[in-house]
Each structure stands twice: as structure tokens, then as C-alpha cells.
Amino acid sequence: MRRKAFATFSVGALFVASVYPQQPTDKPKPSSASGQKQSVQKDPPTLGFNHIKDVSPIIDEDAMLEEHRLEKELPGNQFVHDKRAMHETVLMNEFMEGFKNSKECNGITFYLKTDKRPAFTVQISVMGHDDPKLSEQTWTWILGWPGDPGSADGKAHGMGGMGNQSTAKLTARDVCMTVWDDVDPNHFKKPGGKIE
């Protein structure tokens, strides 16, 4: 029961954090009518991890729960946080491999570096990664859309979408499909997803 309440709280906190940090996009605004004609050909959508201070873009909830337990049992131990950091790095690599290998991600540029601002941001939480009691993993993702062109008065303004899946590759596929649905439901997929 405690674990379910914690997971519900975590997902809610991720939702709020991914929707509200307003990050400007790198798209320059056209200054003239000729600039507007050039912008008819849309730039490829950009995606990146949500960068929140002191929060990993991919959270291993099992390791986080164990970390909290160990902090109480071993106060001051400098190695308590190492396992979670390693697991979250592995999960991030799994997601990036899923992004590279999903045809639905073709044409989307993924920004790994923080110096570029993506149009969409994703925050992911993984449960069941290293818990033998759970039969499969649950990847919960929340897609933020800071530059949402919809009405700012709408309840879902800034929210690109959310969902859950059982693997990193399926999560990457769903995130990319949601980006395309938000940008242009009748999109033309360009060849090659790109990571910068």
C-alpha cells in the first residue's frame, strides 16, 4: 500500500514538474512575410529530457525506495546513492537505444545536451526494473510541451501527453508517436532519427 501511494505521488509530482517549467524553444520567429513563407516547411520536432534541479530525467523507483531505506539504516554513508545512479544510467541508455531503433522516431531530433532547448521534454519513471516481486517493468512517461500553441487557458496547456509501457523501446515509440500527433496528426515521417 505504501509503495502504491509513493508511486502515485511520484507520478503526480513528475506531471506537475514536466508541465510547468517553461523552457523556450530554439525556433527563431520570422521577421517578415518572406520569413513566414519559409516557415511553411516545418522544422523537425525536437525532444529532450526534462531537466529539473536534483531530479534524474529517468527515475528508477525501486532503487529510489531502496536508497531511502538505506539512508535511514546507514546515515552518512557516501555509497548509498551509487546503485540508483548506475541503474538510472542503464535505463537512460535503454531508452536512447529504443529511440534510435524505433521507426516512429524518424525525423525527430533528440537533444541530450542542456545547451539546446527542445520543443518537447520527457520525464520517465521506471518501476519493476530490479524488484523480483514485480513480473514486468512499468515505464511511465510524461511529455511536456512548453511551446504549446494551444490556448493558455486550457487545462492541458503545456502537456504533450502521458502513458506507460513495459519496455524502453515501446516507451520511446509511444513518446515519438505522441510528439508527431501533437505536431501534425497527418505528419510525413522524415528518414532518420537524430541525437545531438
N, CA, C and O of each residue as an XYZ file, in Angstrom:
784
protein
N       0.828     -1.189      0.000
C       0.000      0.000      0.000
C       0.867      1.246      0.000
O       0.600      2.207     -0.720
N       1.916      1.213      0.824
C       2.808      2.346      0.932
C       3.510      2.609     -0.401
O       3.691      3.756     -0.812
N       3.904      1.511     -1.070
C       4.587      1.629     -2.349
C       3.673      2.254     -3.402
O       4.114      3.087     -4.193
N       2.385      1.846     -3.413
C       1.433      2.372     -4.380
C       1.199      3.865     -4.150
O       1.115      4.637     -5.104
N       1.097      4.262     -2.901
C       0.910      5.677     -2.583
C       2.126      6.481     -3.010
O       1.993      7.586     -3.537
N       3.326      5.921     -2.782
C       4.546      6.613     -3.183
C       4.612      6.744     -4.702
O       4.971      7.800     -5.221
N       4.263      5.663     -5.421
C       4.282      5.701     -6.881
C       3.279      6.717     -7.405
O       3.584      7.444     -8.350
N       2.098      6.784     -6.818
C       1.090      7.758     -7.239
C       1.598      9.166     -6.992
O       1.431     10.043     -7.839
N       2.215      9.394     -5.840
C       2.774     10.705     -5.538
C       3.874     11.057     -6.530
O       3.934     12.189     -7.012
N       4.758     10.086     -6.844
C       5.862     10.327     -7.770
C       5.357     10.718     -9.142
O       5.853     11.673     -9.739
N       4.375      9.991     -9.648
C       3.833     10.298    -10.973
C       3.180     11.676    -10.965
O       3.340     12.438    -11.918
N       2.452     12.004     -9.911
C       1.824     13.328     -9.816
C       2.864     14.432     -9.782
O       2.703     15.462    -10.436
N       3.927     14.222     -9.023
C       4.989     15.229     -8.941
C       5.686     15.392    -10.285
O       6.013     16.511    -10.681
N       5.917     14.287    -10.989
C       6.526     14.361    -12.311
C       5.638     15.114    -13.284
O       6.126     15.886    -14.110
N       4.333     14.889    -13.187
C       3.394     15.573    -14.066
C       3.487     17.080    -13.869
O       3.607     17.828    -14.840
N       3.432     17.523    -12.636
C       3.487     18.950    -12.343
C       4.821     19.532    -12.783
O       4.867     20.613    -13.370
N       5.910     18.816    -12.501
C       7.235     19.314    -12.844
C       7.451     19.374    -14.344
O       8.142     20.270    -14.830
N       6.871     18.436    -15.095
C       7.099     18.444    -16.537
C       6.230     19.455    -17.257
O       6.585     19.902    -18.348
N       5.117     19.822    -16.685
C       4.219     20.761    -17.348
C       4.621     22.203    -17.088
O       4.542     23.034    -17.993
N       5.047     22.514    -15.884
C       5.240     23.906    -15.519
C       6.594     24.534    -15.786
O       6.644     25.759    -15.893
N       7.721     23.792    -15.907
C       8.939     24.536    -16.208
C       8.888     25.022    -17.647
O       9.049     24.233    -18.578
N       8.669     26.293    -17.829
C       8.540     26.863    -19.163
C       9.915     27.060    -19.763
O      10.680     27.911    -19.308
N      10.235     26.273    -20.790
C      11.517     26.360    -21.458
C      11.267     26.874    -22.869
O      10.491     26.274    -23.613
N      11.909     27.972    -23.250
C      11.708     28.480    -24.601
C      12.331     27.537    -25.620
O      13.307     26.849    -25.320
N      11.775     27.504    -26.811
C      12.336     26.666    -27.866
C      13.364     27.460    -28.641
O      13.434     28.684    -28.529
N      14.167     26.752    -29.432
C      15.214     27.388    -30.217
C      14.710     27.937    -31.547
O      15.508     28.475    -32.315
N      13.428     27.823    -31.846
C      12.919     28.240    -33.132
C      12.903     29.766    -33.223
O      12.268     30.424    -32.399
N      13.596     30.339    -34.216
C      13.540     31.788    -34.384
C      12.211     32.187    -34.996
O      11.640     31.444    -35.793
N      11.723     33.351    -34.626
C      10.466     33.842    -35.170
C      10.742     34.610    -36.454
O      11.644     35.448    -36.482
N       9.985     34.344    -37.520
C      10.203     35.066    -38.766
C       9.862     36.538    -38.588
O       8.897     36.902    -37.916
N      10.694     37.380    -39.219
C      10.506     38.825    -39.053
C       9.773     39.469    -40.214
O       9.395     40.638    -40.128
N       9.562     38.735    -41.299
C       8.880     39.338    -42.448
C       7.973     38.324    -43.118
O       7.913     37.160    -42.723
N       7.264     38.791    -44.148
C       6.371     37.904    -44.888
C       7.162     36.809    -45.588
O       6.701     35.670    -45.667
N       8.360     37.141    -46.102
C       9.160     36.109    -46.757
C       9.625     35.068    -45.752
O       9.760     33.892    -46.092
N       9.871     35.491    -44.511
C      10.226     34.558    -43.450
C       9.080     33.626    -43.135
O       9.288     32.460    -42.798
N       7.844     34.153    -43.248
C       6.692     33.310    -42.975
C       6.519     32.262    -44.057
O       6.099     31.144    -43.761
N       6.829     32.590    -45.297
C       6.734     31.617    -46.374
C       7.751     30.505    -46.176
O       7.472     29.339    -46.459
N       8.939     30.873    -45.685
C       9.957     29.860    -45.456
C       9.571     28.940    -44.308
O       9.958     27.772    -44.289
N       8.808     29.462    -43.350
C       8.465     28.630    -42.193
C       7.333     27.648    -42.483
O       6.959     26.864    -41.610
N       6.779     27.679    -43.707
C       5.763     26.704    -44.077
C       6.384     25.305    -44.029
O       5.744     24.345    -43.600
N       7.648     25.205    -44.479
C       8.342     23.937    -44.340
C       8.769     23.849    -42.877
O       9.674     24.562    -42.445
N       8.118     22.978    -42.125
C       8.322     22.917    -40.684
C       9.688     22.332    -40.336
O      10.200     21.439    -41.011
N      10.251     22.862    -39.268
C      11.469     22.284    -38.728
C      11.111     20.939    -38.109
O       9.987     20.745    -37.647
N      12.065     20.008    -38.098
C      11.762     18.724    -37.462
C      11.533     18.938    -35.964
O      12.166     19.807    -35.363
N      10.647     18.166    -35.362
C      10.409     18.327    -33.930
C      11.648     17.945    -33.121
O      12.436     17.087    -33.522
N      11.794     18.600    -31.984
C      12.917     18.305    -31.103
C      12.389     17.800    -29.771
O      11.329     18.215    -29.302
N      13.150     16.901    -29.178
C      12.768     16.251    -27.932
C      14.001     16.186    -27.043
O      15.120     16.054    -27.539
N      13.806     16.276    -25.755
C      14.912     16.148    -24.809
C      14.371     15.742    -23.457
O      13.163     15.748    -23.221
N      15.289     15.389    -22.574
C      14.867     15.045    -21.225
C      14.509     16.310    -20.467
O      15.073     17.378    -20.706
N      13.572     16.175    -19.558
C      13.182     17.281    -18.698
C      14.301     17.491    -17.679
O      14.657     16.565    -16.951
N      14.846     18.678    -17.625
C      15.946     18.966    -16.703
C      15.421     19.774    -15.528
O      15.170     20.975    -15.633
N      15.262     19.083    -14.410
C      14.805     19.697    -13.170
C      15.948     19.532    -12.168
O      16.545     18.460    -12.078
N      16.247     20.569    -11.431
C      17.344     20.512    -10.472
C      17.134     19.351     -9.492
O      16.061     19.196     -8.910
N      18.181     18.546     -9.328
C      18.224     17.424     -8.387
C      17.241     16.300     -8.698
O      16.927     15.500     -7.817
N      16.750     16.226     -9.934
C      15.841     15.142    -10.330
C      16.392     14.515    -11.612
O      16.633     15.206    -12.602
N      16.585     13.203    -11.576
C      17.056     12.492    -12.757
C      15.952     12.479    -13.814
O      14.778     12.362    -13.462
N      16.294     12.596    -15.095
C      15.255     12.545    -16.137
C      14.577     11.189    -16.244
O      13.441     11.093    -16.709
N      15.275     10.135    -15.812
C      14.685      8.800    -15.729
C      14.896      8.317    -14.300
O      16.030      8.191    -13.837
N      13.802      8.050    -13.610
C      13.862      7.666    -12.205
C      13.606      6.167    -12.064
O      12.593      5.655    -12.541
N      14.527      5.471    -11.408
C      14.336      4.066    -11.071
C      13.677      4.049     -9.696
O      14.346      4.235     -8.680
N      12.373      3.827     -9.664
C      11.634      3.911     -8.404
C      12.029      2.819     -7.418
O      12.036      3.060     -6.211
N      12.358      1.622     -7.903
C      12.783      0.542     -6.999
C      14.075      0.943     -6.277
O      14.188      0.802     -5.059
N      15.038      1.443     -7.044
C      16.315      1.852     -6.457
C      16.130      3.066     -5.544
O      16.827      3.199     -4.538
N      15.200      3.940     -5.890
C      14.943      5.110     -5.053
C      14.364      4.684     -3.700
O      14.761      5.212     -2.661
N      13.436      3.741     -3.711
C      12.877      3.242     -2.454
C      13.954      2.576     -1.595
O      14.006      2.774     -0.381
N      14.808      1.788     -2.242
C      15.899      1.150     -1.516
C      16.872      2.206     -0.976
O      17.378      2.079      0.139
N      17.126      3.232     -1.766
C      18.007      4.315     -1.338
C      17.471      5.009     -0.079
O      18.229      5.298      0.846
N      16.167      5.272     -0.052
C      15.557      5.905      1.126
C      15.677      5.000      2.361
O      15.929      5.475      3.469
N      15.493      3.703      2.153
C      15.631      2.754      3.255
C      17.067      2.735      3.771
O      17.297      2.749      4.980
N      18.036      2.704      2.848
C      19.441      2.656      3.244
C      19.908      3.955      3.904
O      20.772      3.929      4.780
N      19.344      5.081      3.491
C      19.695      6.355      4.132
C      19.343      6.334      5.618
O      20.053      6.913      6.440
N      18.242      5.663      5.954
C      17.838      5.554      7.360
C      18.723      4.555      8.110
O      19.103      4.789      9.258
N      19.045      3.438      7.446
C      19.841      2.401      8.094
C      21.323      2.757      8.187
O      21.995      2.393      9.152
N      21.831      3.473      7.178
C      23.255      3.815      7.111
C      23.446      5.325      6.941
O      23.943      5.766      5.905
N      23.067      6.107      7.926
C      23.187      7.571      7.765
C      24.649      7.979      7.560
O      25.552      7.496      8.242
N      24.848      8.874      6.610
C      26.190      9.384      6.350
C      27.025      8.514      5.427
O      28.150      8.897      5.105
N      26.535      7.365      4.987
C      27.287      6.501      4.089
C      27.276      7.110      2.689
O      26.218      7.339      2.103
N      28.469      7.367      2.170
C      28.584      8.042      0.883
C      28.214      7.172     -0.317
O      28.024      7.692     -1.416
N      28.110      5.860     -0.125
C      27.846      4.959     -1.242
C      26.367      4.598     -1.403
O      26.022      3.811     -2.284
N      25.515      5.144     -0.588
C      24.091      4.809     -0.614
C      23.454      5.163     -1.962
O      22.545      4.466     -2.413
N      23.913      6.222     -2.601
C      23.276      6.721     -3.825
C      23.848      6.107     -5.110
O      23.306      6.334     -6.192
N      24.926      5.340     -5.005
C      25.607      4.838     -6.196
C      24.770      3.878     -7.027
O      24.749      3.986     -8.253
N      24.085      2.948     -6.390
C      23.303      1.945     -7.123
C      22.228      2.609     -7.977
O      22.052      2.261     -9.144
N      21.518      3.560     -7.396
C      20.456      4.238     -8.138
C      21.029      4.991     -9.337
O      20.456      4.945    -10.426
N      22.148      5.679     -9.150
C      22.763      6.424    -10.256
C      23.150      5.490    -11.399
O      22.935      5.815    -12.567
N      23.724      4.324    -11.064
C      24.112      3.365    -12.111
C      22.885      2.808    -12.818
O      22.875      2.695    -14.044
N      21.857      2.462    -12.065
C      20.644      1.915    -12.674
C      19.979      2.945    -13.586
O      19.525      2.601    -14.677
N      19.917      4.192    -13.153
C      19.277      5.226    -13.975
C      20.071      5.490    -15.252
O      19.486      5.821    -16.283
N      21.379      5.348    -15.197
C      22.204      5.485    -16.404
C      21.900      4.350    -17.375
O      21.784      4.577    -18.579
N      21.772      3.134    -16.860
C      21.425      1.980    -17.706
C      20.047      2.190    -18.341
O      19.870      1.938    -19.533
N      19.080      2.646    -17.556
C      17.728      2.874    -18.077
C      17.727      3.969    -19.151
O      17.000      3.869    -20.139
N      18.536      5.005    -18.956
C      18.626      6.071    -19.960
C      19.204      5.529    -21.259
O      18.730      5.870    -22.343
N      20.232      4.683    -21.153
C      20.805      4.081    -22.355
C      19.791      3.181    -23.065
O      19.729      3.169    -24.294
N      19.000      2.431    -22.299
C      17.957      1.585    -22.902
C      16.945      2.450    -23.661
O      16.538      2.103    -24.769
N      16.544      3.570    -23.065
C      15.585      4.456    -23.727
C      16.180      5.035    -25.009
O      15.507      5.089    -26.038
N      17.444      5.469    -24.948
C      18.068      6.059    -26.137
C      18.228      5.025    -27.248
O      18.075      5.358    -28.423
N      18.532      3.781    -26.895
C      18.591      2.712    -27.901
C      17.198      2.502    -28.514
O      17.066      2.312    -29.723
N      16.181      2.538    -27.677
C      14.808      2.428    -28.175
C      14.470      3.567    -29.123
O      13.808      3.356    -30.139
N      14.918      4.766    -28.797
C      14.692      5.932    -29.665
C      15.378      5.732    -31.015
O      14.779      5.978    -32.062
N      16.630      5.288    -30.989
C      17.374      5.103    -32.240
C      16.776      3.994    -33.097
O      16.852      4.052    -34.324
N      16.178      2.976    -32.459
C      15.703      1.805    -33.197
C      14.203      1.804    -33.472
O      13.680      0.814    -33.984
N      13.502      2.877    -33.149
C      12.060      2.949    -33.409
C      11.805      3.790    -34.651
O      12.188      4.959    -34.711
N      11.158      3.189    -35.637
C      10.880      3.931    -36.875
C       9.970      5.126    -36.611
O       9.983      6.088    -37.379
N       9.185      5.082    -35.542
C       8.298      6.201    -35.209
C       9.082      7.439    -34.794
O       8.540      8.544    -34.792
N      10.352      7.262    -34.443
C      11.187      8.395    -34.032
C      11.947      9.019    -35.198
O      12.644     10.018    -35.018
N      11.819      8.440    -36.391
C      12.487      9.008    -37.561
C      12.011     10.441    -37.779
O      10.813     10.722    -37.778
N      12.979     11.340    -37.966
C      12.662     12.745    -38.213
C      12.638     13.594    -36.958
O      12.545     14.818    -37.056
N      12.719     12.989    -35.783
C      12.736     13.734    -34.523
C      14.182     13.838    -34.059
O      14.909     12.845    -34.057
N      14.599     15.030    -33.669
C      15.944     15.238    -33.148
C      15.888     15.225    -31.630
O      15.116     15.971    -31.026
N      16.702     14.381    -31.014
C      16.754     14.285    -29.552
C      17.969     15.052    -29.061
O      19.094     14.751    -29.462
N      17.757     16.048    -28.189
C      18.845     16.821    -27.591
C      19.243     16.189    -26.261
O      18.454     16.171    -25.316
N      20.462     15.674    -26.192
C      20.968     15.149    -24.928
C      21.613     16.250    -24.092
O      21.587     16.202    -22.862
N      22.185     17.230    -24.762
C      22.877     18.311    -24.065
C      21.878     19.365    -23.608
O      20.817     19.540    -24.207
N      22.234     20.051    -22.548
C      21.318     21.044    -21.974
C      21.459     22.416    -22.612
O      20.677     23.312    -22.294
N      22.431     22.615    -23.507
C      22.598     23.943    -24.104
C      21.549     24.244    -25.178
O      21.368     25.402    -25.554
N      20.862     23.220    -25.672
C      19.792     23.425    -26.650
C      18.462     23.145    -25.987
O      18.342     22.199    -25.209
N      17.465     23.953    -26.284
C      16.128     23.798    -25.700
C      15.211     23.062    -26.681
O      14.918     23.576    -27.760
N      14.762     21.870    -26.312
C      13.871     21.126    -27.202
C      12.439     21.668    -27.144
O      12.049     22.332    -26.184
N      11.679     21.374    -28.180
C      10.266     21.766    -28.201
C       9.457     20.904    -27.233
O       8.474     21.373    -26.660
N       9.860     19.656    -27.050
C       9.182     18.730    -26.143
C      10.183     18.199    -25.120
O      11.356     17.997    -25.433
N       9.708     17.977    -23.896
C      10.553     17.385    -22.852
C       9.864     16.147    -22.296
O       8.639     16.094    -22.195
N      10.666     15.158    -21.941
C      10.104     13.923    -21.408
C      10.725     13.616    -20.044
O      11.924     13.791    -19.827
N       9.874     13.156    -19.144
C      10.286     12.702    -17.810
C       9.765     11.272    -17.678
O       8.602     11.004    -17.976
N      10.621     10.357    -17.233
C      10.257      8.938    -17.196
C      10.519      8.374    -15.802
O      11.509      8.707    -15.151
N       9.613      7.519    -15.368
C       9.752      6.810    -14.103
C       9.593      5.324    -14.385
O       8.647      4.918    -15.059
N      10.518      4.504    -13.871
C      10.506      3.068    -14.147
C      10.330      2.313    -12.840
O      11.034      2.560    -11.861
N       9.378      1.389    -12.843
C       9.135      0.532    -11.688
C       9.272     -0.924    -12.132
O       8.893     -1.276    -13.248
N       9.813     -1.762    -11.256
C       9.960     -3.181    -11.586
C      11.264     -3.501    -12.273
O      11.455     -4.627    -12.733
N      12.167     -2.542    -12.358
C      13.455     -2.756    -13.028
C      14.297     -3.788    -12.284
O      14.914     -4.654    -12.904
N      14.321     -3.696    -10.969
C      15.128     -4.629    -10.193
C      14.391     -5.154     -8.964
O      15.005     -5.484     -7.949
N      13.069     -5.223     -9.073
C      12.260     -5.762     -7.986
C      11.735     -7.135     -8.414
O      10.884     -7.219     -9.299
N      12.235     -8.218     -7.792
C      11.817     -9.560     -8.211
C      10.340     -9.857     -7.935
O       9.793    -10.813     -8.484
N       9.698     -9.058     -7.102
C       8.283     -9.282     -6.794
C       7.375     -8.875     -7.950
O       6.261     -9.383     -8.074
N       7.847     -7.959     -8.797
C       7.039     -7.494     -9.931
C       7.385     -8.307    -11.166
O       8.558     -8.532    -11.461
N       6.361     -8.746    -11.886
C       6.590     -9.624    -13.036
C       7.116     -8.882    -14.268
O       7.805     -9.476    -15.097
N       6.800     -7.602    -14.394
C       7.321     -6.846    -15.534
C       7.553     -5.389    -15.139
O       7.062     -4.905    -14.119
N       8.313     -4.721    -15.981
C       8.615     -3.315    -15.740
C       7.436     -2.439    -16.159
O       6.650     -2.798    -17.036
N       7.338     -1.291    -15.515
C       6.369     -0.274    -15.917
C       7.123      1.029    -16.142
O       7.694      1.599    -15.211
N       7.119      1.487    -17.374
C       7.755      2.746    -17.746
C       6.644      3.787    -17.885
O       5.856      3.736    -18.829
N       6.584      4.720    -16.953
C       5.585      5.786    -17.001
C       6.266      7.038    -17.528
O       7.290      7.464    -16.995
N       5.701      7.624    -18.569
C       6.320      8.804    -19.172
C       5.328      9.958    -19.241
O       4.119      9.776    -19.386
N       5.897     11.146    -19.129
C       5.120     12.385    -19.219
C       5.839     13.296    -20.201
O       7.028     13.578    -20.052
N       5.109     13.745    -21.195
C       5.667     14.595    -22.229
C       5.214     16.029    -22.009
O       4.020     16.325    -22.041
N       6.170     16.914    -21.786
C       5.864     18.331    -21.643
C       6.013     19.033    -22.981
O       6.843     18.646    -23.802
N       5.214     20.060    -23.199
C       5.268     20.838    -24.440
C       5.257     22.310    -24.057
O       4.220     22.968    -24.138
N       6.424     22.836    -23.634
C       6.476     24.213    -23.163
C       5.981     25.236    -24.186
O       5.413     26.257    -23.800
N       6.185     24.986    -25.477
C       5.764     25.931    -26.512
C       4.407     25.597    -27.102
O       4.137     25.937    -28.254
N       3.553     24.940    -26.341
C       2.224     24.526    -26.799
C       1.492     25.718    -27.425
O       1.264     26.725    -26.755
N       1.120     25.605    -28.715
C       0.445     26.729    -29.374
C      -1.040     26.851    -29.010
O      -1.695     27.811    -29.415
N      -1.569     25.902    -28.262
C      -2.982     25.936    -27.880
C      -3.268     27.052    -26.883
O      -2.365     27.763    -26.444
N      -4.503     27.182    -26.547
C      -4.934     28.209    -25.613
C      -4.277     28.019    -24.253
O      -4.290     26.922    -23.694
N      -3.702     29.096    -23.727
C      -3.045     29.035    -22.421
C      -4.052     28.829    -21.299
O      -3.674     28.484    -20.180
N      -5.335     29.040    -21.594
C      -6.372     28.843    -20.583
C      -6.796     27.384    -20.456
O      -7.492     27.021    -19.507
N      -6.385     26.551    -21.400
C      -6.783     25.146    -21.386
C      -6.146     24.395    -20.225
O      -5.028     24.705    -19.814
N      -6.856     23.413    -19.705
C      -6.359     22.635    -18.569
C      -5.116     21.825    -18.921
O      -4.275     21.576    -18.058
N      -4.993     21.418    -20.167
C      -3.859     20.580    -20.569
C      -2.777     21.386    -21.284
O      -1.898     20.802    -21.918
N      -2.822     22.711    -21.194
C      -1.813     23.539    -21.866
C      -0.417     23.188    -21.347
O      -0.195     23.136    -20.138
N       0.505     22.953    -22.252
C       1.862     22.600    -21.881
C       2.070     21.110    -21.693
O       3.189     20.661    -21.444
N       1.008     20.352    -21.811
C       1.078     18.900    -21.642
C       1.039     18.255    -23.016
O       0.057     18.394    -23.744
N       2.103     17.552    -23.370
C       2.151     16.897    -24.666
C       1.453     15.549    -24.660
O       0.895     15.128    -25.673
N       1.482     14.880    -23.531
C       0.855     13.567    -23.409
C       1.485     12.789    -22.276
O       2.457     13.234    -21.664
N       0.925     11.625    -22.002
C       1.491     10.746    -20.981
C       1.019      9.321    -21.225
O       0.035      9.091    -21.928
N       1.726      8.378    -20.642
C       1.343      6.987    -20.806
C       2.296      6.070    -20.075
O       3.191      6.522    -19.360
N       2.095      4.773    -20.262
C       3.031      3.814    -19.685
C       3.184      2.630    -20.621
O       2.306      2.325    -21.429
N       4.324      1.977    -20.485
C       4.657      0.831    -21.325
C       5.473     -0.144    -20.510
O       5.781      0.114    -19.346
N       5.829     -1.282    -21.124
C       6.550     -2.325    -20.403
C       8.037     -2.389    -20.740
O       8.788     -3.079    -20.050
N       8.480     -1.688    -21.784
C       9.898     -1.696    -22.150
C      10.332     -0.294    -22.572
O       9.513      0.584    -22.841
N      11.656     -0.120    -22.620
C      12.220      1.162    -23.041
C      11.898      1.441    -24.508
O      11.560      2.572    -24.856
N      11.996      0.429    -25.372
C      11.740      0.640    -26.795
C      10.277      1.032    -27.038
O      10.003      1.928    -27.835
N       9.352      0.375    -26.366
C       7.939      0.725    -26.525
C       7.647      2.118    -25.965
O       6.792      2.837    -26.483
N       8.359      2.490    -24.909
C       8.197      3.833    -24.341
C       8.677      4.875    -25.339
O       7.991      5.869    -25.576
N       9.847      4.657    -25.922
C      10.376      5.597    -26.920
C       9.419      5.704    -28.104
O       9.157      6.801    -28.596
N       8.901      4.574    -28.557
C       7.951      4.581    -29.672
C       6.716      5.417    -29.338
O       6.291      6.250    -30.139
N       6.139      5.194    -28.149
C       4.935      5.930    -27.756
C       5.196      7.424    -27.608
O       4.371      8.244    -28.008
N       6.351      7.779    -27.028
C       6.700      9.196    -26.881
C       6.808      9.843    -28.260
O       6.273     10.929    -28.481
N       7.491      9.185    -29.179
C       7.656      9.743    -30.529
C       6.322      9.845    -31.268
O       6.068     10.834    -31.955
N       5.481      8.840    -31.131
C       4.162      8.899    -31.777
C       3.349     10.071    -31.218
O       2.618     10.730    -31.956
N       3.477     10.324    -29.926
C       2.749     11.432    -29.306
C       3.299     12.771    -29.782
O       2.533     13.704    -30.022
N       4.619     12.872    -29.921
C       5.212     14.110    -30.460
C       4.655     14.365    -31.849
O       4.218     15.475    -32.151
N       4.669     13.339    -32.699
C       4.153     13.518    -34.063
C       2.670     13.885    -34.044
O       2.240     14.744    -34.814
N       1.893     13.256    -33.186
C       0.464     13.589    -33.104
C       0.248     15.032    -32.673
O      -0.675     15.690    -33.152
N       1.095     15.533    -31.766
C       0.970     16.921    -31.316
C       1.386     17.906    -32.401
O       0.743     18.940    -32.581
N       2.453     17.592    -33.120
C       2.977     18.499    -34.138
C       2.081     18.515    -35.374
O       1.691     19.575    -35.863
N       1.763     17.325    -35.865
C       0.949     17.219    -37.078
C       0.371     15.813    -37.149
O       1.085     14.867    -37.481
N      -0.911     15.666    -36.843
C      -1.502     14.322    -36.862
C      -1.363     13.615    -38.206
O      -1.399     12.386    -38.254
N      -1.205     14.359    -39.292
C      -1.018     13.774    -40.619
C       0.420     13.954    -41.083
O       0.668     14.270    -42.246
N       1.351     13.755    -40.188
C       2.757     14.050    -40.471
C       3.340     13.124    -41.534
O       2.852     12.025    -41.796
N       4.407     13.635    -42.124
C       5.207     12.847    -43.048
C       6.507     12.552    -42.327
O       7.274     13.471    -42.039
N       6.771     11.289    -42.029
C       7.978     10.926    -41.286
C       9.186     11.058    -42.186
O       9.251     10.469    -43.265
N      10.131     11.835    -41.724
C      11.384     12.008    -42.464
C      12.339     10.881    -42.054
O      12.277     10.403    -40.921
N      13.200     10.463    -42.947
C      14.105      9.367    -42.607
C      15.134      9.791    -41.563
O      15.666     10.900    -41.601
N      15.398      8.882    -40.637
C      16.488      9.059    -39.688
C      16.208      9.886    -38.469
O      16.106     11.108    -38.575
N      16.076      9.271    -37.306
C      16.048      9.997    -36.034
C      17.471     10.424    -35.725
O      18.416      9.726    -36.095
N      17.641     11.535    -35.067
C      18.967     12.098    -34.848
C      19.138     12.418    -33.372
O      18.199     12.863    -32.713
N      20.332     12.191    -32.859
C      20.664     12.523    -31.472
C      21.811     13.519    -31.511
O      22.830     13.282    -32.160
N      21.640     14.634    -30.812
C      22.699     15.648    -30.738
C      23.179     15.784    -29.326
O      24.071     16.587    -29.051
